[in-house]
Amino acid sequence: MSIVADPVPVFLCVDVEPDERHAEPAHADSLRGVEAMFEHLESLRPRLAAASGDPVRFLWFVRCDPQIADVYGAAGHLLTRYAGTFERLRAAGDGIGLHVHPWHRADGGGEWIADYGGTAWIEECTEVSFATYREHFGTACELHRFGDRWFGPDALPLLERLGVRFDLSIEPGAPGVRALAPGEASAGSIPDYVRAPRVPYRPSRTDFLRPDSEGGRGLWEIPLSSHDPSSALPLYRRVRRKVRRPFRPPHRPLPMFERWTSPQVFWDLVERHVDSLERPYLAFAIRSGNPDAPDESRVRTVLEHLLEHRLVSRLSFTHPEDGLRRMGYELESAPAGA
């Protein structure tokens, strides 16, 4: 049962990136998803604010890594191309963070490889992104999400050194896999998050999936929301889940692009999740994909339906700084010079 009064903090993360994962120079103008997402959420903002009774703040996680530099000629292409938009979003109180993918070309400049195993390469991709952000905004980046739900033990000291205060990469209940997209070229693997906490925590210095409020890291991990989705899935998918994962906990992430039975059923499920938490909050991640793709269409439909669901009156779309304080967590002040 919840012990924290409404409103419930919501952290809506938007990964700002090209329409296609395997971006190429021939598709360098393939940013229709970015522009469509800006337009849709700016249209949704005043309606959500009216329905919830609270100001609405979104969290934007921008790609500034070497793949962006390869395709567009500069790691900061998205920041400069949409500089005016980002300034308006910051003025509206939105958070601007970074979304890092460790893509690189195969030997000889061929296909893209998602390299989750190259520690030095992941560090380079991350440092390039953070340097680009600081050069553009003149300040350190405090918000971060790795791509493809990847995370690893070496990432924590790196992010902490770069000034991150809030990371939203962890997806409790998600299985470990070789690559996020079947058949995609990759190195290393994506961890299993079966034992990941389902509430915000300061991670241990020895285990990024274990909370340690006393001697842990200074940054906060804010896991994406996860719950047992069975009641919101078609019957054949419920059966398939039980057969494929008989001994795993029933909870898993709640992506809006999923083929849910209906948007109403999805938000009913989310409402049950909220009511199950002692300190309720919600965290979702969406991306600026091809606006004509079925996944992106489902996301828009789910978000629009929230306006019709009773849960909306209990929500407050906000920044982690504000949301965690509302939840009763004690946060350290932002470091000087950040």
DRENKOLDO-85340 format. One record per residue (C-alpha): residue number from 1; residue in three letters; x negated, y, z negated. Coordinates in Angstrom, 3 decimals. Example, Ala and Ser with C-alpha at 12.3 -4.5 7.8 and 13.67 -1.06 7.14 Angstrom:
+-----+-----+----------+----------+----------+
:   i :  aa :        X :        Y :        Z :
+-----+-----+----------+----------+----------+
:   1 : ALA :  -12.300 :   -4.500 :   -7.800 :
:   2 : SER :  -13.670 :   -1.060 :   -7.140 :
+-----+-----+----------+----------+----------+
//
This chain:
+-----+-----+----------+----------+----------+
:   i :  aa :        X :        Y :        Z :
+-----+-----+----------+----------+----------+
:   1 : MET :    0.000 :    0.000 :    0.000 :
:   2 : SER :   -1.161 :    3.480 :    0.816 :
:   3 : ILE :   -2.179 :    5.715 :   -2.094 :
:   4 : VAL :   -2.996 :    8.746 :    0.057 :
:   5 : ALA :   -0.229 :   11.131 :    1.011 :
:   6 : ASP :    0.515 :   12.069 :    4.590 :
:   7 : PRO :   -0.661 :   13.452 :    6.918 :
:   8 : VAL :   -2.726 :   10.519 :    8.137 :
:   9 : PRO :   -5.995 :   11.591 :    9.845 :
:  10 : VAL :   -6.332 :   10.472 :   13.460 :
:  11 : PHE :   -9.683 :   10.466 :   15.264 :
:  12 : LEU :   -8.937 :   10.290 :   18.990 :
:  13 : CYS :  -12.236 :    9.697 :   20.810 :
:  14 : VAL :  -12.450 :   10.471 :   24.527 :
:  15 : ASP :  -15.469 :    9.066 :   26.379 :
:  16 : VAL :  -16.267 :   11.584 :   29.115 :
:  17 : GLU :  -17.954 :    9.696 :   31.954 :
:  18 : PRO :  -17.712 :    8.871 :   35.668 :
:  19 : ASP :  -14.715 :    6.931 :   36.960 :
:  20 : GLU :  -16.818 :    3.860 :   37.769 :
:  21 : ARG :  -19.241 :    1.972 :   35.560 :
:  22 : HIS :  -21.609 :    1.328 :   38.485 :
:  23 : ALA :  -21.806 :    4.956 :   39.509 :
:  24 : GLU :  -23.770 :    5.755 :   42.648 :
:  25 : PRO :  -24.878 :    8.997 :   44.367 :
:  26 : ALA :  -22.420 :    8.249 :   47.188 :
:  27 : HIS :  -19.684 :    8.631 :   44.577 :
:  28 : ALA :  -21.222 :   11.621 :   42.850 :
:  29 : ASP :  -17.921 :   13.500 :   43.018 :
:  30 : SER :  -16.049 :   10.599 :   41.441 :
:  31 : LEU :  -15.055 :   12.589 :   38.364 :
:  32 : ARG :  -11.321 :   12.715 :   38.955 :
:  33 : GLY :  -10.809 :   10.883 :   35.674 :
:  34 : VAL :  -12.623 :   13.581 :   33.712 :
:  35 : GLU :  -10.496 :   16.322 :   35.195 :
:  36 : ALA :   -7.285 :   14.312 :   34.793 :
:  37 : MET :   -8.072 :   13.608 :   31.134 :
:  38 : PHE :   -8.751 :   17.271 :   30.388 :
:  39 : GLU :   -5.449 :   18.182 :   32.009 :
:  40 : HIS :   -3.414 :   15.472 :   30.289 :
:  41 : LEU :   -4.690 :   16.069 :   26.763 :
:  42 : GLU :   -4.403 :   19.832 :   27.079 :
:  43 : SER :   -0.775 :   19.286 :   28.094 :
:  44 : LEU :   -0.271 :   16.863 :   25.221 :
:  45 : ARG :   -1.925 :   19.034 :   22.544 :
:  46 : PRO :    0.892 :   21.576 :   21.949 :
:  47 : ARG :    3.544 :   18.868 :   22.062 :
:  48 : LEU :    1.699 :   16.733 :   19.512 :
:  49 : ALA :    1.192 :   19.786 :   17.318 :
:  50 : ALA :    4.907 :   20.594 :   17.435 :
:  51 : ALA :    5.882 :   16.987 :   16.664 :
:  52 : SER :    3.363 :   16.500 :   13.842 :
:  53 : GLY :    3.442 :   19.990 :   12.365 :
:  54 : ASP :   -0.371 :   20.110 :   12.278 :
:  55 : PRO :   -3.017 :   21.595 :   14.602 :
:  56 : VAL :   -4.364 :   18.985 :   17.034 :
:  57 : ARG :   -8.099 :   18.446 :   17.480 :
:  58 : PHE :   -9.593 :   15.851 :   19.804 :
:  59 : LEU :  -13.097 :   14.354 :   19.870 :
:  60 : TRP :  -14.952 :   14.365 :   23.204 :
:  61 : PHE :  -17.991 :   12.078 :   23.667 :
:  62 : VAL :  -19.993 :   13.109 :   26.724 :
:  63 : ARG :  -22.412 :   11.013 :   28.787 :
:  64 : CYS :  -25.842 :   12.687 :   29.080 :
:  65 : ASP :  -28.042 :    9.611 :   29.503 :
:  66 : PRO :  -30.458 :    8.511 :   32.292 :
:  67 : GLN :  -27.716 :    6.944 :   34.433 :
:  68 : ILE :  -26.046 :   10.373 :   34.653 :
:  69 : ALA :  -29.401 :   11.931 :   35.576 :
:  70 : ASP :  -29.940 :    9.301 :   38.290 :
:  71 : VAL :  -26.525 :    9.757 :   39.900 :
:  72 : TYR :  -25.967 :   13.501 :   39.479 :
:  73 : GLY :  -29.525 :   14.843 :   39.380 :
:  74 : ALA :  -29.472 :   15.988 :   35.732 :
:  75 : ALA :  -28.613 :   14.344 :   32.422 :
:  76 : GLY :  -26.570 :   17.400 :   31.465 :
:  77 : HIS :  -24.474 :   17.456 :   34.648 :
:  78 : LEU :  -21.140 :   16.952 :   32.893 :
:  79 : LEU :  -21.946 :   19.609 :   30.300 :
:  80 : THR :  -22.840 :   22.205 :   32.917 :
:  81 : ARG :  -20.136 :   21.288 :   35.442 :
:  82 : TYR :  -17.440 :   21.617 :   32.774 :
:  83 : ALA :  -19.164 :   24.207 :   30.597 :
:  84 : GLY :  -16.146 :   26.518 :   30.515 :
:  85 : THR :  -13.830 :   23.670 :   29.571 :
:  86 : PHE :  -16.062 :   22.514 :   26.739 :
:  87 : GLU :  -16.287 :   26.037 :   25.363 :
:  88 : ARG :  -12.467 :   26.247 :   25.320 :
:  89 : LEU :  -12.264 :   22.868 :   23.609 :
:  90 : ARG :  -14.753 :   23.927 :   20.952 :
:  91 : ALA :  -12.797 :   27.129 :   20.415 :
:  92 : ALA :   -9.680 :   24.999 :   19.875 :
:  93 : GLY :  -11.512 :   23.140 :   17.092 :
:  94 : ASP :  -12.311 :   19.977 :   19.040 :
:  95 : GLY :  -15.480 :   18.038 :   18.316 :
:  96 : ILE :  -18.028 :   17.485 :   21.100 :
:  97 : GLY :  -20.275 :   14.475 :   20.689 :
:  98 : LEU :  -22.346 :   12.061 :   22.744 :
:  99 : HIS :  -21.528 :    8.714 :   24.347 :
: 100 : VAL :  -24.684 :    6.773 :   25.226 :
: 101 : HIS :  -24.906 :    3.864 :   27.690 :
: 102 : PRO :  -28.267 :    2.055 :   28.201 :
: 103 : TRP :  -27.907 :    1.494 :   31.964 :
: 104 : HIS :  -30.945 :    1.213 :   34.218 :
: 105 : ARG :  -31.670 :    0.049 :   37.741 :
: 106 : ALA :  -32.874 :   -3.449 :   38.449 :
: 107 : ASP :  -36.485 :   -3.701 :   39.629 :
: 108 : GLY :  -36.811 :   -2.000 :   42.967 :
: 109 : GLY :  -33.932 :    0.387 :   42.390 :
: 110 : GLY :  -31.108 :   -2.085 :   42.979 :
: 111 : GLU :  -27.976 :   -2.779 :   40.954 :
: 112 : TRP :  -27.256 :   -1.312 :   37.549 :
: 113 : ILE :  -28.045 :   -3.411 :   34.466 :
: 114 : ALA :  -26.502 :   -2.832 :   31.042 :
: 115 : ASP :  -29.560 :   -3.324 :   28.845 :
: 116 : TYR :  -28.529 :   -4.007 :   25.246 :
: 117 : GLY :  -31.758 :   -5.814 :   24.418 :
: 118 : GLY :  -34.365 :   -3.194 :   25.227 :
: 119 : THR :  -34.953 :   -1.340 :   21.959 :
: 120 : ALA :  -37.382 :    1.155 :   23.517 :
: 121 : TRP :  -34.990 :    1.787 :   26.425 :
: 122 : ILE :  -31.983 :    2.328 :   24.143 :
: 123 : GLU :  -34.064 :    4.756 :   22.114 :
: 124 : GLU :  -35.074 :    6.641 :   25.272 :
: 125 : CYS :  -31.478 :    6.855 :   26.514 :
: 126 : THR :  -30.366 :    8.154 :   23.135 :
: 127 : GLU :  -33.151 :   10.707 :   22.777 :
: 128 : VAL :  -32.599 :   12.025 :   26.318 :
: 129 : SER :  -28.910 :   12.493 :   25.518 :
: 130 : PHE :  -29.529 :   14.307 :   22.242 :
: 131 : ALA :  -32.211 :   16.565 :   23.705 :
: 132 : THR :  -29.855 :   17.469 :   26.552 :
: 133 : TYR :  -27.052 :   18.259 :   24.109 :
: 134 : ARG :  -29.282 :   20.496 :   21.979 :
: 135 : GLU :  -30.586 :   22.314 :   25.044 :
: 136 : HIS :  -27.020 :   23.015 :   26.186 :
: 137 : PHE :  -25.324 :   23.915 :   22.902 :
: 138 : GLY :  -28.327 :   25.080 :   20.860 :
: 139 : THR :  -27.459 :   22.766 :   17.962 :
: 140 : ALA :  -27.821 :   19.147 :   16.910 :
: 141 : CYS :  -25.128 :   16.650 :   17.850 :
: 142 : GLU :  -23.288 :   15.256 :   14.806 :
: 143 : LEU :  -20.774 :   12.953 :   16.566 :
: 144 : HIS :  -21.732 :    9.808 :   18.452 :
: 145 : ARG :  -20.398 :    6.615 :   20.075 :
: 146 : PHE :  -22.468 :    3.986 :   21.858 :
: 147 : GLY :  -20.958 :    2.565 :   25.024 :
: 148 : ASP :  -19.556 :   -0.954 :   25.460 :
: 149 : ARG :  -19.023 :   -1.272 :   21.663 :
: 150 : TRP :  -22.758 :   -2.027 :   21.320 :
: 151 : PHE :  -24.557 :   -1.326 :   18.073 :
: 152 : GLY :  -27.699 :   -2.658 :   16.427 :
: 153 : PRO :  -29.834 :   -2.333 :   13.285 :
: 154 : ASP :  -32.447 :   -0.135 :   14.974 :
: 155 : ALA :  -29.758 :    2.342 :   15.999 :
: 156 : LEU :  -29.069 :    3.575 :   12.473 :
: 157 : PRO :  -32.443 :    5.164 :   11.636 :
: 158 : LEU :  -32.565 :    6.593 :   15.157 :
: 159 : LEU :  -29.152 :    8.252 :   14.901 :
: 160 : GLU :  -29.892 :    9.495 :   11.406 :
: 161 : ARG :  -33.180 :   11.039 :   12.564 :
: 162 : LEU :  -31.365 :   12.785 :   15.424 :
: 163 : GLY :  -28.861 :   14.396 :   13.046 :
: 164 : VAL :  -25.738 :   12.255 :   13.496 :
: 165 : ARG :  -23.268 :   12.481 :   10.624 :
: 166 : PHE :  -20.389 :   10.437 :   12.069 :
: 167 : ASP :  -20.639 :    7.402 :   14.354 :
: 168 : LEU :  -17.526 :    5.739 :   15.823 :
: 169 : SER :  -19.037 :    2.767 :   17.675 :
: 170 : ILE :  -17.929 :   -0.167 :   15.497 :
: 171 : GLU :  -14.872 :   -2.204 :   16.574 :
: 172 : PRO :  -13.918 :   -4.645 :   13.787 :
: 173 : GLY :  -12.809 :   -8.077 :   14.940 :
: 174 : ALA :  -14.250 :   -7.759 :   18.448 :
: 175 : PRO :  -16.164 :  -10.901 :   19.476 :
: 176 : GLY :  -19.801 :  -10.964 :   20.455 :
: 177 : VAL :  -20.303 :  -11.232 :   24.209 :
: 178 : ARG :  -23.108 :  -11.251 :   26.746 :
: 179 : ALA :  -21.609 :   -8.332 :   28.695 :
: 180 : LEU :  -18.450 :   -6.265 :   28.377 :
: 181 : ALA :  -17.349 :   -6.833 :   31.977 :
: 182 : PRO :  -17.400 :  -10.472 :   33.189 :
: 183 : GLY :  -20.102 :  -11.099 :   35.753 :
: 184 : GLU :  -21.831 :   -7.786 :   35.133 :
: 185 : ALA :  -25.636 :   -7.793 :   35.100 :
: 186 : SER :  -26.900 :   -7.296 :   31.553 :
: 187 : ALA :  -29.752 :   -7.933 :   29.152 :
: 188 : GLY :  -29.385 :   -8.670 :   25.458 :
: 189 : SER :  -25.877 :   -8.957 :   24.058 :
: 190 : ILE :  -23.073 :   -7.133 :   22.259 :
: 191 : PRO :  -22.768 :   -8.075 :   18.560 :
: 192 : ASP :  -19.905 :   -9.929 :   16.936 :
: 193 : TYR :  -17.948 :   -7.650 :   14.609 :
: 194 : VAL :  -15.952 :  -10.308 :   12.784 :
: 195 : ARG :  -17.297 :   -9.129 :    9.419 :
: 196 : ALA :  -17.355 :   -5.417 :   10.166 :
: 197 : PRO :  -15.583 :   -3.233 :    7.576 :
: 198 : ARG :  -12.221 :   -1.822 :    8.639 :
: 199 : VAL :  -12.579 :    1.406 :    6.663 :
: 200 : PRO :  -15.106 :    4.275 :    6.836 :
: 201 : TYR :  -18.383 :    3.481 :    5.090 :
: 202 : ARG :  -21.981 :    4.498 :    4.661 :
: 203 : PRO :  -23.974 :    1.525 :    6.000 :
: 204 : SER :  -26.653 :   -0.294 :    4.087 :
: 205 : ARG :  -30.240 :    0.352 :    5.101 :
: 206 : THR :  -30.724 :   -3.379 :    5.687 :
: 207 : ASP :  -27.403 :   -4.363 :    7.290 :
: 208 : PHE :  -25.382 :   -1.949 :    9.433 :
: 209 : LEU :  -22.220 :   -4.010 :    8.850 :
: 210 : ARG :  -22.437 :   -3.789 :    5.050 :
: 211 : PRO :  -21.282 :   -0.725 :    3.082 :
: 212 : ASP :  -23.667 :    0.763 :    0.530 :
: 213 : SER :  -22.433 :    3.996 :   -1.036 :
: 214 : GLU :  -25.419 :    4.296 :   -3.387 :
: 215 : GLY :  -28.525 :    3.539 :   -1.345 :
: 216 : GLY :  -27.051 :    3.519 :    2.142 :
: 217 : ARG :  -27.579 :    5.700 :    5.164 :
: 218 : GLY :  -26.563 :    9.335 :    5.096 :
: 219 : LEU :  -24.355 :    9.030 :    8.152 :
: 220 : TRP :  -20.818 :    7.619 :    8.113 :
: 221 : GLU :  -19.580 :    4.742 :   10.205 :
: 222 : ILE :  -15.916 :    5.216 :   11.109 :
: 223 : PRO :  -14.670 :    1.917 :   12.591 :
: 224 : LEU :  -12.022 :    2.011 :   15.277 :
: 225 : SER :   -8.626 :    0.848 :   14.052 :
: 226 : SER :   -7.999 :   -2.895 :   14.113 :
: 227 : HIS :   -5.058 :   -5.048 :   13.044 :
: 228 : ASP :   -3.417 :   -8.384 :   13.803 :
: 229 : PRO :   -1.851 :   -7.630 :   17.209 :
: 230 : SER :    0.254 :  -10.773 :   17.517 :
: 231 : SER :    3.635 :   -9.121 :   17.050 :
: 232 : ALA :    2.952 :   -6.685 :   19.901 :
: 233 : LEU :    1.760 :   -9.248 :   22.468 :
: 234 : PRO :    3.717 :  -11.455 :   24.864 :
: 235 : LEU :    4.254 :  -14.987 :   23.562 :
: 236 : TYR :    1.787 :  -16.621 :   25.960 :
: 237 : ARG :   -0.986 :  -14.322 :   24.731 :
: 238 : ARG :   -0.233 :  -15.068 :   21.074 :
: 239 : VAL :   -0.586 :  -18.781 :   21.798 :
: 240 : ARG :   -3.782 :  -18.236 :   23.768 :
: 241 : ARG :   -5.334 :  -16.243 :   20.915 :
: 242 : LYS :   -4.642 :  -19.026 :   18.409 :
: 243 : VAL :   -6.126 :  -21.646 :   20.718 :
: 244 : ARG :   -9.237 :  -19.652 :   21.604 :
: 245 : ARG :   -9.951 :  -18.213 :   18.149 :
: 246 : PRO :   -8.545 :  -20.681 :   15.598 :
: 247 : PHE :  -10.930 :  -19.829 :   12.755 :
: 248 : ARG :  -11.444 :  -16.098 :   13.222 :
: 249 : PRO :   -9.631 :  -13.416 :   11.203 :
: 250 : PRO :   -6.513 :  -12.300 :   13.090 :
: 251 : HIS :   -7.395 :   -8.603 :   13.337 :
: 252 : ARG :   -8.980 :   -7.076 :   16.415 :
: 253 : PRO :   -9.239 :   -3.591 :   17.996 :
: 254 : LEU :   -6.079 :   -1.876 :   19.215 :
: 255 : PRO :   -6.970 :   -0.415 :   22.645 :
: 256 : MET :   -4.283 :    1.693 :   24.264 :
: 257 : PHE :   -5.095 :    0.238 :   27.698 :
: 258 : GLU :   -4.059 :   -3.251 :   26.585 :
: 259 : ARG :   -1.008 :   -4.892 :   28.212 :
: 260 : TRP :    1.202 :   -4.452 :   25.173 :
: 261 : THR :    4.815 :   -5.634 :   25.267 :
: 262 : SER :    5.848 :   -1.961 :   25.268 :
: 263 : PRO :    4.566 :    1.408 :   23.981 :
: 264 : GLN :    7.220 :    1.301 :   21.249 :
: 265 : VAL :    5.957 :   -2.077 :   20.057 :
: 266 : PHE :    2.378 :   -0.760 :   20.083 :
: 267 : TRP :    3.204 :    2.212 :   17.850 :
: 268 : ASP :    5.306 :   -0.010 :   15.571 :
: 269 : LEU :    2.185 :   -2.145 :   15.143 :
: 270 : VAL :    0.037 :    0.912 :   14.462 :
: 271 : GLU :    2.549 :    2.098 :   11.875 :
: 272 : ARG :    2.311 :   -1.242 :   10.051 :
: 273 : HIS :   -1.474 :   -0.916 :   10.136 :
: 274 : VAL :   -1.287 :    2.571 :    8.607 :
: 275 : ASP :    0.976 :    1.323 :    5.825 :
: 276 : SER :   -1.414 :   -1.540 :    5.030 :
: 277 : LEU :   -4.352 :    0.745 :    4.214 :
: 278 : GLU :   -5.185 :    2.146 :    0.804 :
: 279 : ARG :   -6.674 :    5.224 :    2.475 :
: 280 : PRO :   -4.861 :    5.331 :    5.801 :
: 281 : TYR :   -6.445 :    6.682 :    8.946 :
: 282 : LEU :   -6.478 :    5.897 :   12.649 :
: 283 : ALA :   -9.349 :    5.880 :   15.143 :
: 284 : PHE :   -8.885 :    5.145 :   18.841 :
: 285 : ALA :  -11.170 :    5.388 :   21.864 :
: 286 : ILE :  -10.044 :    6.142 :   25.415 :
: 287 : ARG :  -12.082 :    7.022 :   28.497 :
: 288 : SER :  -11.923 :    9.301 :   31.513 :
: 289 : GLY :  -11.541 :    6.488 :   34.022 :
: 290 : ASN :   -9.993 :    6.497 :   37.486 :
: 291 : PRO :   -6.566 :    8.098 :   36.900 :
: 292 : ASP :   -4.994 :    5.736 :   39.450 :
: 293 : ALA :   -6.186 :    2.588 :   37.643 :
: 294 : PRO :   -3.600 :    0.548 :   35.695 :
: 295 : ASP :   -5.591 :    0.801 :   32.456 :
: 296 : GLU :   -5.597 :    4.599 :   32.543 :
: 297 : SER :   -1.920 :    4.718 :   33.438 :
: 298 : ARG :   -1.108 :    2.578 :   30.397 :
: 299 : VAL :   -3.113 :    4.921 :   28.158 :
: 300 : ARG :   -1.159 :    7.945 :   29.359 :
: 301 : THR :    2.142 :    6.124 :   28.856 :
: 302 : VAL :    1.223 :    5.057 :   25.319 :
: 303 : LEU :    0.148 :    8.577 :   24.341 :
: 304 : GLU :    3.290 :   10.127 :   25.778 :
: 305 : HIS :    5.473 :    7.642 :   23.892 :
: 306 : LEU :    3.932 :    8.652 :   20.578 :
: 307 : LEU :    5.933 :   11.885 :   20.862 :
: 308 : GLU :    9.102 :    9.785 :   20.602 :
: 309 : HIS :    7.963 :    7.572 :   17.721 :
: 310 : ARG :    8.682 :    8.404 :   14.072 :
: 311 : LEU :    5.006 :    7.862 :   13.215 :
: 312 : VAL :    3.990 :   11.091 :   14.946 :
: 313 : SER :    5.397 :   13.231 :   12.126 :
: 314 : ARG :    2.925 :   11.604 :    9.721 :
: 315 : LEU :   -0.227 :   12.133 :   11.803 :
: 316 : SER :   -2.914 :   14.796 :   11.970 :
: 317 : PHE :   -5.348 :   14.658 :   14.891 :
: 318 : THR :   -8.522 :   16.028 :   13.369 :
: 319 : HIS :  -12.316 :   16.013 :   13.009 :
: 320 : PRO :  -14.080 :   13.410 :   10.806 :
: 321 : GLU :  -15.387 :   16.174 :    8.532 :
: 322 : ASP :  -11.828 :   17.173 :    7.658 :
: 323 : GLY :  -10.293 :   13.705 :    7.894 :
: 324 : LEU :  -12.687 :   11.936 :    5.530 :
: 325 : ARG :  -12.316 :   14.684 :    2.934 :
: 326 : ARG :   -8.536 :   14.339 :    3.147 :
: 327 : MET :   -8.962 :   10.631 :    2.530 :
: 328 : GLY :  -10.829 :   11.352 :   -0.681 :
: 329 : TYR :  -14.377 :   10.597 :    0.440 :
: 330 : GLU :  -17.225 :   12.757 :   -0.829 :
: 331 : LEU :  -19.259 :   14.128 :    2.059 :
: 332 : GLU :  -22.613 :   15.795 :    1.971 :
: 333 : SER :  -22.806 :   19.223 :    3.558 :
: 334 : ALA :  -24.117 :   19.488 :    7.094 :
: 335 : PRO :  -27.923 :   19.861 :    7.101 :
: 336 : ALA :  -29.265 :   23.375 :    7.565 :
: 337 : GLY :  -30.205 :   24.187 :   11.133 :
: 338 : ALA :  -27.908 :   21.540 :   12.567 :
+-----+-----+----------+----------+----------+
//
